[in-house]
């Protein structure tokens, strides 16, 4: 098949979870003999020019096309998804796979030109705190409505979104979760040199720094603890500089809290490999890829009890009540004071997550959906 993918920012930039998903799907489909084209935005990396990667026309066998983009907050996604949808509609593609709700606003275009349109809803993005009450929230919600009407098939990453689309639009959807690769352990070399971190010496949050990820809950709870372990908050700001300022104000005066900014490659591998505990205190998620990755490295995880997290963890990790800083503090203290329990969860996590969430299974299910009449 000839497949077009759009809705991501850029591959292979790993600017967010969607970019990882698009790259993994596309590369594996190429390995299976399909022709895949990914439409990248132009413009700079969301975390700054220093994180930009080389502009490529092909990567891992994936054809990469660059579409015009107004590189302004609120306009980049709209303009890039319009031009990508137009190019996909006019191009020689059998399937157009749209990722995320905002870009789905133009999915009627490829459908109008006879393409099979598949939409992956990575989460109810209009409900995210950074968009509340804004044009962005309205536009993303509009894209969701257009996608519900014009996409031939809709993929969701959790069961609550299945229920939402059934109740709201009377649309049946397909649950196809994200996948994860089995990684190799990376000893603490770069993180020792840059941050003074050793194996088991820190708690880790890794992800985009946006309000719905709940890092403000984590900073507040951690400050109450008496521990010599550090809290490492790793991630870029993604149009949310004000939130970063809020986090730094919460952390002010506590030199145990360390902000690394955006991380990738070897540095990211080392942070995952050597953490004592991985914490994801989210109030809202689609399917947290960072949680899959953390468990694939054999981490004990502590997550909020929202369905999107508990569906991944089941009984292989620790949960706290969403938004409850007191309960989060108590569970952090429990983990720090019970290293044997942490070691038990570490032993359980990697095989469990890597066996359950295999990219090859995800790709096969997605390809089957492409071909469903």
Sine and cosine of phi, psi and omega as CSV:
sin_phi,cos_phi,sin_psi,cos_psi,sin_omega,cos_omega
0.00,0.00,0.41,-0.91,0.12,-0.99
-0.97,-0.25,0.90,-0.44,-0.20,-0.98
-0.86,-0.51,0.71,-0.70,0.12,-0.99
-0.92,-0.39,0.67,-0.74,0.07,-1.00
-0.83,-0.56,0.68,-0.74,0.01,-1.00
-0.51,-0.86,0.26,-0.96,0.01,-1.00
0.93,-0.38,-0.30,0.95,0.07,-1.00
-0.99,0.12,0.10,-1.00,0.08,-1.00
-1.00,0.09,-0.96,0.27,-0.01,-1.00
-0.52,-0.85,0.60,-0.80,0.26,-0.97
-0.89,-0.46,0.61,-0.80,0.18,0.98
-0.98,-0.20,0.81,0.58,-0.15,-0.99
-0.98,0.18,-0.42,0.91,-0.06,-1.00
0.82,0.57,0.65,0.76,0.01,-1.00
-0.95,0.32,-0.31,0.95,0.01,-1.00
-0.22,-0.98,0.00,-1.00,-0.04,-1.00
-0.90,0.44,-0.58,0.82,-0.01,-1.00
-0.88,0.47,-0.64,0.77,-0.01,-1.00
-0.90,0.44,-0.62,0.78,0.05,-1.00
-0.90,0.44,-0.71,0.70,-0.02,-1.00
-0.88,0.47,-0.74,0.68,-0.02,-1.00
-0.87,0.49,-0.70,0.71,0.00,-1.00
-0.88,0.47,-0.72,0.70,-0.05,-1.00
-0.91,0.41,-0.69,0.72,0.03,-1.00
-0.88,0.47,-0.77,0.64,-0.10,-1.00
-0.90,0.45,-0.71,0.70,-0.04,-1.00
-0.89,0.45,-0.65,0.76,0.00,-1.00
-0.95,0.30,-0.54,0.84,0.08,-1.00
-0.92,0.39,-0.61,0.80,0.09,-1.00
-0.88,0.47,-0.67,0.74,0.02,-1.00
-0.87,0.48,-0.47,0.88,0.01,-1.00
-1.00,0.05,0.10,0.99,0.10,-0.99
0.99,-0.14,0.08,1.00,0.01,-1.00
-1.00,0.02,0.38,-0.93,0.05,-1.00
-0.98,-0.20,0.87,-0.50,-0.09,-1.00
-0.84,-0.54,0.76,-0.65,0.08,-1.00
-0.88,-0.47,0.78,-0.62,0.05,-1.00
-0.94,-0.35,0.76,-0.65,-0.03,-1.00
-1.00,-0.10,0.97,-0.25,0.00,-1.00
-1.00,0.08,0.55,-0.84,0.22,-0.98
-0.94,0.35,0.42,-0.91,0.31,-0.95
-1.00,-0.02,0.01,-1.00,-0.05,-1.00
0.98,-0.20,0.00,-1.00,-0.12,-0.99
-0.99,-0.10,0.32,-0.95,0.07,-1.00
-0.82,0.57,0.63,-0.78,-0.07,-1.00
-0.88,0.47,-0.38,0.92,-0.01,-1.00
-0.99,-0.14,0.09,1.00,0.06,-1.00
0.84,-0.54,0.34,-0.94,-0.06,-1.00
-0.88,0.48,-0.50,0.87,-0.07,-1.00
-0.91,0.42,-0.25,0.97,-0.02,-1.00
-0.98,-0.21,0.04,1.00,-0.03,-1.00
-0.92,0.38,0.54,-0.84,0.04,-1.00
-0.95,-0.32,0.21,-0.98,-0.02,-1.00
-0.87,0.49,0.67,-0.74,0.03,-1.00
-0.97,0.24,0.89,-0.45,-0.11,-0.99
-0.92,-0.40,0.43,-0.90,0.14,-0.99
-0.98,-0.21,-0.24,0.97,0.06,-1.00
-0.48,-0.88,0.61,-0.79,0.01,-1.00
-0.47,-0.88,0.82,-0.57,-0.02,-1.00
0.80,0.60,0.55,0.83,-0.02,-1.00
0.99,0.12,-0.05,1.00,0.00,-1.00
-1.00,0.07,0.76,-0.66,0.11,-0.99
-0.98,0.21,0.75,-0.66,-0.03,-1.00
-0.90,-0.44,0.80,-0.59,0.07,-1.00
-0.88,-0.47,0.60,-0.80,-0.06,-1.00
-0.94,-0.33,0.80,-0.60,-0.08,-1.00
-0.95,-0.32,0.49,-0.87,0.01,-1.00
-0.84,0.54,0.65,-0.76,-0.06,-1.00
-0.59,-0.81,0.78,-0.63,0.18,-0.98
-0.99,0.12,0.96,-0.28,-0.17,-0.99
-0.99,0.16,0.88,0.47,0.02,-1.00
-0.80,-0.60,0.54,-0.84,0.01,-1.00
-0.83,0.55,0.79,-0.62,0.02,-1.00
1.00,0.01,-0.32,0.95,-0.03,-1.00
-0.95,-0.32,-0.40,0.92,-0.06,-1.00
-0.87,0.50,-0.75,0.67,-0.04,-1.00
-0.92,0.39,-0.63,0.77,-0.04,-1.00
-0.91,0.41,-0.77,0.63,-0.08,-1.00
-0.93,0.36,-0.68,0.73,-0.03,-1.00
-0.92,0.40,-0.63,0.78,-0.01,-1.00
-0.95,0.32,-0.53,0.85,0.08,-1.00
-0.90,0.44,-0.78,0.62,-0.05,-1.00
-0.93,0.37,-0.56,0.83,0.06,-1.00
-0.92,0.39,-0.67,0.74,0.02,-1.00
-0.90,0.43,-0.64,0.77,0.02,-1.00
-0.91,0.42,-0.71,0.70,0.02,-1.00
-0.89,0.45,-0.64,0.77,0.01,-1.00
-0.93,0.38,-0.61,0.80,0.01,-1.00
-0.90,0.43,-0.62,0.78,-0.07,-1.00
-1.00,0.01,-0.23,0.97,-0.08,-1.00
-1.00,0.06,0.10,-0.99,-0.08,-1.00
-1.00,0.05,0.89,0.46,-0.09,-1.00
-0.91,-0.41,0.56,-0.83,0.08,-1.00
-1.00,0.04,-0.60,0.80,-0.07,-1.00
-0.75,-0.67,0.68,-0.74,0.14,-0.99
-0.89,-0.46,0.89,-0.45,-0.05,-1.00
-0.96,-0.26,0.92,-0.39,-0.04,-1.00
-0.99,-0.16,0.75,-0.66,0.00,-1.00
-0.94,-0.34,0.85,-0.53,0.07,-1.00
1.00,-0.01,0.36,-0.93,-0.16,-0.99
-0.97,0.24,-0.66,0.75,0.00,-1.00
-0.83,0.55,-0.80,0.60,0.03,-1.00
-0.88,0.48,-0.32,0.95,0.01,-1.00
-0.94,0.35,-0.17,0.99,0.01,-1.00
-0.86,0.51,-0.40,0.92,-0.02,-1.00
-0.93,-0.37,0.27,0.96,-0.06,-1.00
-0.94,0.34,-0.23,0.97,0.09,-1.00
-0.92,0.40,-0.43,0.90,-0.03,-1.00
-0.89,0.45,-0.84,0.54,0.04,-1.00
-0.89,0.46,-0.53,0.85,0.04,-1.00
-0.91,0.41,-0.63,0.77,0.02,-1.00
-0.86,0.52,-0.51,0.86,-0.02,-1.00
-1.00,-0.10,0.30,0.95,0.16,-0.99
1.00,0.09,0.23,0.97,0.03,-1.00
-1.00,0.10,0.50,-0.87,0.13,-0.99
-0.99,0.16,0.82,-0.57,-0.11,-0.99
-0.93,-0.36,0.82,-0.57,0.06,-1.00
-0.87,-0.50,0.74,-0.68,-0.01,-1.00
-0.90,-0.44,0.77,-0.64,0.19,-0.98
-0.97,-0.23,0.86,-0.51,0.08,-1.00
-1.00,-0.03,0.95,-0.30,-0.04,-1.00
-0.99,0.13,-0.10,0.99,0.02,-1.00
0.34,-0.94,0.26,-0.97,0.03,-1.00
-0.99,0.13,0.99,0.17,-0.19,-0.98
-0.89,0.45,-0.48,0.88,-0.01,-1.00
-0.90,0.44,-0.34,0.94,-0.02,-1.00
-1.00,0.05,-0.07,1.00,-0.02,-1.00
-0.93,0.38,0.58,-0.81,-0.09,-1.00
-0.83,0.55,-0.61,0.79,-0.10,-1.00
-0.92,0.38,-0.29,0.96,-0.01,-1.00
-0.97,-0.23,-0.16,0.99,-0.16,-0.99
-0.83,0.55,0.75,-0.66,0.05,-1.00
0.95,0.30,0.21,0.98,-0.08,-1.00
-0.92,-0.40,0.18,-0.98,0.13,-0.99
-0.86,0.51,-0.60,0.80,0.00,-1.00
-0.84,0.55,-0.69,0.73,0.01,-1.00
-0.89,0.45,-0.71,0.71,0.03,-1.00
-0.87,0.49,-0.71,0.71,-0.07,-1.00
-0.91,0.42,-0.69,0.72,0.00,-1.00
-0.90,0.43,-0.65,0.76,0.04,-1.00
-0.90,0.44,-0.63,0.78,0.08,-1.00
-0.87,0.49,-0.69,0.72,0.04,-1.00
-0.87,0.50,-0.62,0.79,0.04,-1.00
-0.88,0.48,-0.69,0.72,-0.01,-1.00
-0.91,0.42,-0.67,0.75,0.03,-1.00
-0.90,0.44,-0.70,0.72,0.02,-1.00
-0.88,0.48,-0.66,0.76,0.01,-1.00
-0.89,0.46,-0.49,0.87,-0.03,-1.00
-1.00,0.05,-0.64,0.77,-0.21,-0.98
-0.96,-0.29,-0.37,0.93,0.02,-1.00
-0.94,0.35,0.69,-0.72,0.06,-1.00
-0.91,0.41,-0.65,0.76,-0.01,-1.00
-0.67,-0.74,0.54,-0.84,0.02,-1.00
-0.83,-0.55,0.77,-0.64,0.07,-1.00
-0.97,-0.24,0.71,-0.70,0.12,-0.99
-0.83,-0.55,0.35,-0.94,-0.11,-0.99
-0.97,-0.25,-0.05,1.00,0.04,-1.00
-0.48,-0.88,0.29,-0.96,-0.10,-0.99
-0.97,0.25,-0.45,0.89,0.02,-1.00
-0.92,0.40,-0.57,0.82,0.07,-1.00
-0.94,0.34,-0.52,0.86,0.12,-0.99
-0.86,0.50,-0.72,0.69,0.01,-1.00
-0.89,0.45,-0.66,0.75,-0.01,-1.00
-0.87,0.49,-0.74,0.68,-0.03,-1.00
-0.93,0.36,-0.54,0.84,0.04,-1.00
-0.93,0.38,-0.70,0.72,-0.05,-1.00
-0.96,0.27,-0.59,0.81,-0.12,-0.99
-1.00,0.06,-0.66,0.75,-0.12,-0.99
-0.86,-0.51,-0.01,1.00,-0.06,-1.00
0.84,0.55,0.60,0.80,0.02,-1.00
-0.95,-0.32,0.77,-0.64,0.15,-0.99
-0.99,0.14,0.65,-0.76,-0.03,-1.00
-0.83,-0.56,0.13,-0.99,-0.03,-1.00
-0.89,-0.45,0.84,-0.55,0.05,-1.00
-0.99,0.13,0.95,-0.32,0.11,-0.99
-0.75,-0.66,0.97,-0.25,-0.09,-1.00
-0.96,0.29,0.12,-0.99,0.15,-0.99
-0.96,0.27,0.22,-0.98,0.06,-1.00
-0.90,-0.43,-0.03,-1.00,0.01,-1.00
-0.48,-0.88,0.55,-0.84,0.08,-1.00
-1.00,-0.02,0.46,-0.89,0.08,-1.00
-1.00,0.09,0.91,-0.41,-0.09,-1.00
-1.00,-0.02,0.15,-0.99,0.12,-0.99
-0.97,-0.24,0.58,-0.82,0.02,-1.00
-0.90,0.44,0.68,-0.73,0.03,-1.00
-0.89,-0.46,0.89,-0.45,-0.02,-1.00
-0.91,0.42,0.38,-0.92,-0.09,-1.00
-0.98,0.20,1.00,0.03,0.02,-1.00
-0.95,-0.32,-0.88,0.48,0.04,-1.00
-0.88,0.47,-0.67,0.74,-0.04,-1.00
-0.95,0.32,-0.46,0.89,0.11,-0.99
-0.93,0.36,-0.70,0.71,-0.04,-1.00
-0.92,0.39,-0.68,0.74,-0.10,-1.00
-1.00,0.06,-0.60,0.80,-0.16,-0.99
-0.82,-0.57,-0.05,1.00,-0.02,-1.00
0.94,0.33,0.50,0.87,-0.06,-1.00
-0.99,-0.15,0.63,-0.78,0.07,-1.00
-0.86,-0.51,0.16,-0.99,0.03,-1.00
-0.85,0.52,0.78,-0.63,0.08,-1.00
0.96,0.27,0.19,0.98,-0.09,-1.00
-1.00,-0.10,0.03,1.00,-0.12,-0.99
-0.48,-0.88,0.41,-0.91,0.19,-0.98
-0.99,-0.12,0.54,-0.84,-0.14,-0.99
-0.79,-0.61,0.75,-0.66,0.36,-0.93
-0.91,-0.42,0.72,-0.69,0.05,-1.00
-0.66,-0.75,0.86,-0.52,-0.01,-1.00
0.26,-0.97,-0.04,-1.00,0.05,-1.00
-0.92,0.38,0.64,-0.77,0.00,-1.00
-1.00,-0.03,1.00,0.06,0.03,-1.00
-0.76,-0.65,0.45,-0.89,-0.15,-0.99
-0.81,0.58,-0.62,0.78,-0.08,-1.00
-0.93,0.37,-0.22,0.98,0.07,-1.00
-0.97,0.24,-0.24,0.97,0.15,-0.99
0.97,0.22,0.37,0.93,-0.01,-1.00
-0.91,0.42,-0.42,0.91,0.06,-1.00
-0.91,0.42,-0.60,0.80,0.10,-0.99
-0.89,0.46,-0.67,0.74,-0.06,-1.00
-0.92,0.40,-0.70,0.71,0.01,-1.00
-0.88,0.48,-0.70,0.71,-0.01,-1.00
-0.89,0.45,-0.70,0.71,-0.01,-1.00
-0.92,0.38,-0.68,0.74,-0.05,-1.00
-0.90,0.44,-0.61,0.79,-0.03,-1.00
-0.88,0.48,-0.39,0.92,-0.01,-1.00
-0.98,0.18,-0.21,0.98,-0.10,-0.99
-1.00,0.05,0.59,-0.81,0.16,-0.99
-0.99,-0.17,0.99,-0.17,-0.04,-1.00
-0.45,-0.89,0.49,-0.87,0.07,-1.00
-1.00,-0.02,-0.01,1.00,0.08,-1.00
-0.96,0.27,0.48,-0.88,0.03,-1.00
-0.99,-0.11,0.29,-0.96,0.15,-0.99
-0.92,-0.40,0.89,-0.45,0.00,-1.00
-0.98,-0.21,0.86,-0.52,0.05,-1.00
-0.94,-0.35,0.95,-0.31,-0.11,-0.99
-0.92,-0.39,0.85,-0.53,0.04,-1.00
0.30,-0.95,0.34,-0.94,0.04,-1.00
-1.00,-0.03,0.15,-0.99,-0.16,-0.99
-1.00,0.03,-0.51,0.86,0.06,-1.00
0.77,0.64,0.92,0.40,0.04,-1.00
0.90,0.44,0.39,0.92,-0.06,-1.00
-0.72,-0.70,0.77,0.63,0.00,-1.00
-0.88,0.48,-0.55,0.83,0.03,-1.00
-0.89,0.46,-0.59,0.81,0.01,-1.00
-0.93,0.37,-0.63,0.78,0.07,-1.00
-0.86,0.51,-0.66,0.75,0.05,-1.00
-0.88,0.47,-0.62,0.78,0.05,-1.00
-0.88,0.47,-0.71,0.71,0.00,-1.00
-0.89,0.45,-0.68,0.73,-0.02,-1.00
-0.92,0.39,-0.54,0.84,0.08,-1.00
-0.92,0.39,-0.64,0.77,0.04,-1.00
-0.90,0.43,-0.54,0.84,-0.05,-1.00
-1.00,0.02,-0.11,0.99,-0.10,-0.99
-0.84,0.55,0.74,-0.67,0.04,-1.00
1.00,0.04,-0.10,1.00,0.03,-1.00
-0.91,-0.41,0.99,-0.17,-0.07,-1.00
-0.97,0.24,0.04,1.00,0.10,-1.00
-0.98,0.17,-0.29,0.96,-0.04,-1.00
-1.00,-0.09,0.85,-0.53,-0.13,-0.99
-0.85,-0.53,0.80,-0.60,0.08,-1.00
-0.97,-0.24,0.80,-0.61,-0.05,-1.00
-0.98,-0.21,-0.20,0.98,-0.20,-0.98
0.93,0.38,-0.19,-0.98,-0.05,-1.00
-0.87,0.49,0.69,-0.72,0.04,-1.00
-0.78,-0.63,0.51,-0.86,0.03,-1.00
-0.41,-0.91,0.15,-0.99,0.11,-0.99
0.89,0.45,-0.66,-0.75,-0.11,-0.99
-0.89,0.46,-0.60,0.80,-0.01,-1.00
-0.90,0.44,-0.67,0.75,0.03,-1.00
-0.90,0.43,-0.70,0.72,0.03,-1.00
-0.85,0.53,-0.68,0.73,-0.02,-1.00
-0.92,0.38,-0.63,0.77,0.02,-1.00
-0.89,0.45,-0.70,0.71,0.06,-1.00
-0.90,0.44,-0.66,0.75,-0.15,-0.99
-0.94,0.35,-0.44,0.90,-0.22,-0.98
-0.88,-0.48,0.15,0.99,-0.02,-1.00
-0.95,0.30,0.54,-0.84,0.15,-0.99
-0.97,0.26,-0.64,0.77,-0.07,-1.00
-0.47,-0.88,0.68,-0.73,0.12,-0.99
-0.97,-0.22,0.75,-0.66,-0.07,-1.00
-0.86,-0.51,0.77,-0.63,0.08,-1.00
-0.78,-0.62,1.00,-0.09,-0.11,-0.99
-1.00,-0.06,0.60,0.80,-0.17,-0.98
-0.91,0.42,0.56,-0.83,0.18,-0.98
-1.00,-0.05,-0.40,0.92,-0.06,-1.00
-0.52,-0.85,0.70,-0.72,0.03,-1.00
-0.56,-0.83,0.25,-0.97,0.25,-0.97
-0.99,-0.16,-0.99,0.15,0.27,-0.96
-0.62,-0.78,0.94,-0.35,-0.18,-0.98
-0.94,0.34,0.97,-0.26,0.00,-1.00
-0.90,0.43,-0.56,0.83,0.02,-1.00
-0.89,0.46,-0.52,0.85,0.04,-1.00
-0.93,0.36,-0.70,0.72,0.08,-1.00
-0.86,0.52,-0.71,0.71,-0.03,-1.00
-0.90,0.43,-0.70,0.71,0.00,-1.00
-0.86,0.51,-0.69,0.72,0.00,-1.00
-0.94,0.33,-0.52,0.85,0.03,-1.00
-0.90,0.44,-0.46,0.89,0.05,-1.00
-0.99,0.12,0.04,1.00,0.02,-1.00
0.99,0.13,0.56,0.83,0.00,-1.00
-1.00,-0.02,0.56,-0.83,0.30,-0.96
-0.97,0.23,0.72,-0.69,-0.06,-1.00
-0.86,-0.50,0.54,-0.84,0.11,-0.99
-0.82,-0.57,0.88,-0.48,-0.12,-0.99
-0.74,-0.68,0.38,-0.92,0.14,-0.99
-0.93,0.38,0.39,-0.92,-0.13,-0.99
-1.00,0.03,0.47,0.88,0.13,-0.99
-0.95,0.31,0.47,-0.88,-0.12,-0.99
-0.86,0.52,-0.57,0.82,-0.05,-1.00
-0.90,0.43,-0.46,0.89,0.06,-1.00
-1.00,0.00,-0.71,0.71,-0.06,-1.00
-0.92,0.39,-0.48,0.88,0.06,-1.00
-0.91,0.42,-0.47,0.88,0.06,-1.00
-0.99,0.15,-0.74,0.68,-0.18,-0.98
-0.98,0.19,-0.66,0.75,-0.16,-0.99
0.80,0.61,-0.83,-0.56,-0.03,-1.00
-0.97,-0.23,0.35,0.94,-0.02,-1.00
-0.98,-0.17,0.39,0.92,0.02,-1.00
-0.25,-0.97,-0.13,-0.99,-0.07,-1.00
-0.93,-0.37,0.63,-0.77,0.03,-1.00
-0.83,-0.55,0.39,-0.92,0.13,-0.99
-0.72,-0.70,0.30,-0.95,-0.03,-1.00
-0.94,0.35,0.81,-0.59,-0.05,-1.00
-0.77,0.64,0.79,-0.61,0.08,-1.00
0.97,0.25,-0.01,1.00,-0.05,-1.00
-1.00,-0.07,0.99,-0.14,-0.07,-1.00
-0.90,0.43,-0.58,0.81,0.01,-1.00
-0.90,0.43,-0.68,0.74,0.02,-1.00
-0.93,0.36,-0.61,0.79,0.06,-1.00
-0.89,0.46,-0.68,0.73,0.06,-1.00
-0.85,0.52,-0.70,0.71,-0.02,-1.00
-0.90,0.44,-0.65,0.76,-0.02,-1.00
-0.95,0.30,-0.57,0.82,0.11,-0.99
-0.89,0.46,-0.69,0.72,0.00,-1.00
-0.90,0.44,-0.66,0.75,0.02,-1.00
-0.86,0.51,-0.72,0.69,-0.04,-1.00
-0.89,0.45,-0.66,0.75,-0.02,-1.00
-0.93,0.37,-0.59,0.81,-0.06,-1.00
-1.00,0.05,-0.11,0.99,-0.02,-1.00
-0.78,-0.62,0.95,0.31,-0.03,-1.00
-0.89,0.45,-0.45,0.90,0.03,-1.00
-0.92,0.40,-0.63,0.78,0.06,-1.00
-0.91,0.42,-0.65,0.76,0.03,-1.00
-0.88,0.47,-0.70,0.72,0.01,-1.00
-0.89,0.45,-0.60,0.80,0.03,-1.00
-0.89,0.46,-0.74,0.68,0.01,-1.00
-0.90,0.43,-0.58,0.82,0.05,-1.00
-0.88,0.48,-0.68,0.74,-0.01,-1.00
-0.91,0.42,-0.52,0.85,-0.08,-1.00
-0.99,0.14,-0.41,0.91,-0.30,-0.95
-0.98,0.22,-0.72,0.70,-0.21,-0.98
-0.91,0.42,-0.82,0.58,-0.03,-1.00
-0.87,0.49,-0.65,0.76,-0.02,-1.00
-0.87,0.50,-0.76,0.65,-0.10,-0.99
-0.96,0.27,-0.62,0.79,-0.04,-1.00
-0.95,0.31,-0.51,0.86,0.06,-1.00
-0.97,0.24,-0.58,0.82,-0.09,-1.00
-0.99,0.17,-0.59,0.81,-0.09,-1.00
-0.89,-0.46,0.98,0.20,-0.03,-1.00
-0.99,-0.12,0.76,-0.65,0.00,-1.00
-0.86,0.51,-0.60,0.80,-0.02,-1.00
-0.88,0.48,-0.62,0.79,0.06,-1.00
-0.92,0.40,-0.64,0.76,0.02,-1.00
-0.89,0.47,-0.71,0.70,-0.02,-1.00
-0.90,0.43,-0.70,0.71,0.00,-1.00
-0.87,0.49,-0.68,0.73,0.01,-1.00
-0.91,0.41,-0.60,0.80,0.01,-1.00
-0.94,0.34,-0.69,0.72,0.04,-1.00
-0.89,0.46,-0.61,0.79,0.04,-1.00
-0.88,0.47,-0.63,0.78,0.00,-1.00
-0.93,0.37,-0.60,0.80,0.07,-1.00
-0.84,0.55,-0.62,0.78,-0.14,-0.99
-1.00,-0.04,-0.08,1.00,-0.01,-1.00
-0.92,0.39,0.81,-0.59,-0.02,-1.00
-0.91,0.42,0.00,0.00,0.00,0.00
